[in-house]
Amino acid sequence: MQNIFYCPKCGKYEENFKFENPRQERELTTWVNLRDGYGRHIMHIICPSCNNVLAGIMDVTGFDEDDIWYAKTTIDKYNKESKDKGYITDGKLEWLINDIKSKKGIE
């Protein structure tokens, strides 16, 4: 399995992303997004560079360059509301981010 990490907020991108250990995975994971069963899931994590709680990891095994662009675009769209051409219902993005931060103990 080949994973990419992408944070649309700061632009950090990493191929072959792996957690250092299970503890780091637990600490950084914020939301496993099954995307309503469509396509490959996104594991949202806290970006180590900018602390965006909706940065994402996606399995891109077998993907070509265009597919990887699609994966990055999909992660990006889960960082935006519908009015901004994203996938989060308008008015819910701030609530989602605050809910994640509250559950993770992030200020």
C-alpha positions in Angstrom: 0.0 0.0 0.0 1.3 3.4 -1.0 0.0 6.4 1.0 0.2 10.1 0.3 -0.1 12.8 2.8 -1.5 16.2 1.8 -2.4 19.4 3.7 -4.3 21.9 1.6 -3.8 24.6 4.2 0.1 24.7 4.0 0.7 22.7 0.9 2.8 20.0 2.6 2.9 16.8 0.5 4.6 13.6 1.2 4.7 10.3 -0.8 4.9 7.0 1.0 3.7 8.5 4.2 3.9 6.3 7.3 3.4 6.9 11.0 6.4 6.4 13.2 4.4 4.1 15.5 0.8 3.3 16.6 0.9 5.9 19.3 1.6 8.7 16.7 -1.2 7.4 14.5 -3.7 7.6 17.5 -2.5 11.1 18.4 -2.6 12.5 14.9 -5.8 10.9 13.5 -8.8 13.1 13.7 -11.4 11.5 11.4 -11.6 8.4 9.2 -13.7 9.7 6.3 -15.4 6.8 4.5 -16.7 9.2 1.8 -20.2 7.5 1.8 -18.5 4.4 0.4 -17.4 6.2 -2.7 -13.8 5.7 -3.7 -11.0 5.2 -1.2 -11.3 6.6 2.3 -9.3 9.5 3.7 -7.7 9.4 7.1 -7.7 13.0 8.3 -4.9 13.8 10.6 -3.3 16.9 12.3 -0.8 18.4 9.9 2.6 18.3 11.6 3.6 21.6 9.9 0.5 23.8 10.4 -1.8 21.9 12.8 -4.7 21.7 10.2 -7.0 19.0 11.7 -8.3 18.1 8.2 -5.0 17.3 6.4 -5.4 13.9 4.8 -3.8 10.5 4.0 -5.0 8.4 1.1 -4.0 5.1 -0.3 -2.9 5.7 -3.9 -1.7 2.2 -4.7 -1.9 1.8 -8.5 -2.6 5.5 -9.1 -0.9 7.4 -11.9 -0.1 11.2 -11.7 -3.7 12.2 -12.7 -5.1 9.9 -10.0 -2.8 11.4 -7.4 -3.9 14.9 -8.4 -7.5 13.7 -8.0 -6.7 12.4 -4.5 -5.1 15.7 -3.5 -8.1 17.6 -4.9 -10.5 15.3 -2.9 -8.6 15.9 0.3 -8.7 19.7 -0.5 -12.5 19.6 -1.0 -13.0 18.1 2.5 -11.4 21.3 3.8 -14.0 23.5 2.1 -17.7 24.2 2.3 -20.1 23.7 -0.6 -20.2 27.5 -1.3 -16.4 27.3 -1.8 -16.7 24.3 -4.2 -16.0 21.9 -1.3 -17.7 18.8 0.1 -18.6 20.1 3.6 -22.2 21.3 4.1 -22.3 25.1 4.2 -22.0 26.4 7.8 -20.6 23.1 9.1 -16.8 23.4 8.5 -16.2 25.6 11.5 -18.3 23.3 13.7 -16.4 20.2 12.4 -13.0 21.7 13.0 -14.1 22.9 16.5 -15.6 19.5 17.3 -12.4 17.7 16.3 -10.2 20.2 18.3 -12.4 19.7 21.3 -12.2 15.9 21.2 -8.5 16.0 20.7 -7.8 18.7 23.3 -6.4 21.2 20.8 -6.9 24.9 21.3 
